[in-house]
Every structure is written in structure tokens, then in C-alpha cells.
């Protein structure tokens, strides 16, 4: 069940290696691009990973998300910020111009795509 508010998911990964930040695009099974930004602590992992998915038509570059993503690595937590496939950012308002699906099925698929990508690729920091 996905709410239209900020959704946080915790994953534990024991093989993520250290880098600072990387912007990546993940494809959903529908072929939709999902922009994500990965923030990692310095040094050697493993670290817990926080996946941040915005709600309420906010974009992953919202100042609150950026501050949290920058703080996480300082506390030893890797942070992955994502946008929903429907989200096309309005740079003036930092809000999405699209709309979520009526039953949130697309957004559930978006989040599953991110989790699958983390499990499959990001554990070894391979390109997605």
C-alpha cells in the first residue's frame, strides 16, 4: 500500500562500496524513466540504505529531500532519492506537473523497479 505522502523504505545492503553521489535513470517495466540520485557515505560499507520517494506532487530535488539526502551519509546512511515516472518537475515551484495513477498501481511498480535495481545492480555499484 502506497500513500500519497512521503514514503520511506529501508533496505540493508552489505556490499555497496563508497562514492559520493551519482544520478542514474532506472527504467520501469512500462518503459518509463525513473530519475534517481544516490548519496553514499565516505569509506567502506556496508551501510543501511534509505529510499526516499516524494509525495504530494513534490520532486526529489525538494529542499527537504536534499537536506535529508546530504545528512544521511554524514550519519553513515546511504540515501537514494527518486521521482515517480509521472513527475515532470516545474523548476519554479519544485512540484511535479503530472498526476499519480488513480489506483497507484504505476507508483507501486515504480517503487518495485527501484528496489529491484538496488538489489540487482547497486549492491556492486554497476551502471543501471
N, C-alpha and C positions, 0 to 999 in steps of 0.2 A: 504494500500500500504506500503510495507516494502522496504527500501533501503538497499544496502549492506554497508552502513556506520553505524556509531554508532547511535543507536536508543534509544531515551529516552521516556518513558511513565510515566506520573504522575497519581497516584491513591491516593485518600484520604480514609483513614481508621480511623474510630473513636473508634476502640476497640482493637488495638494492645497494648499489655502490654510490659513492659520493660525487655529486655535481651540484651546481648552484641552482640554476633554473633552466628549463627547456620548454619551448612551446611546441606542441605536437597537435596533429589533427588525426582523430580516430574516425573511421567510417562505421556507420550503423549497418545492420543487415538491409535496411531500406535504401542504402547508398547515400545517406545524409552525412555531411561532415560535422564532427563534434570538435570544436577547438578546446584544447586543454592546456594548462600550464602546470608544470611540475616543479616544486621547490624542495630541494633536498638539503639536509644539514651537511656541514663540512665533515670530513673524516670518513671513517669506515663504518658502514651499517653493521647490523640491521637496525632499522627504525620502524616504529609504527607509522602507518600512512593514513592521513585524513583526506577523504574525498569530499570536496565542497561543491554542492550543486545549488545554485541560487533559485529562489522562488519569487513570486510576485512580480514577474517581468523584469527582475534585475539581471544585470550582466555580470560575468565572472570578474570583470575589472572594476566592480563597485569598490569604493574606498574601504569599506568594512572588510570585504573579501581580501583585498590586497594587504591590509594591515595584518589580518589573521594569517595569511599565507607567508608573510615576512616574519611573523613572530614564531610560527611553528618550528622552522629549522633552528632557531635560537634556543628552543626548548627540546631539541632532539627529535622532532616530529617532522616527517616528510609530509608535504601538503600538495594535493592535486586539485586545482580549480578547474571547473568545467562549465560550459554553456550547454543548454539544451539545443537540439537541432533547429527548433523553431525560432531561436533567439537571433535576431539581427540587431546589433547594437545601434542605438541612436546616440551618437557621440556627445550631443548637447545635454541629454538627460541621463545618460548611462543606464537607460532602460531598454528592454527588448521591444521591438516593434511587432513581432509575431505573437501568436497565441498558442497556448498548450492545446493538445488534443482533448476532446470532450471527456473521454474516459481515462485519460492519462496513459493509455497503452503505449504511445510513442515515447513518452518520457520514461516509462519503465524500461522500454527497450534501449533507450539512450543510456540509462544508468547501468544496465546489464552490459552494454557494449564497453563502457569504461572499465567496469570491474573485470570483464573478460580480458581486455587489453592489459590491465595491470597484471593479472595472473599469468598471461601468456608472454608478454613482451617486456614489461617494465622491470620485472624481477632482475633481469640482466641488463637493463637499460639499452636494449636494442631499439632501433627505429621502428616505429609502428607504421 
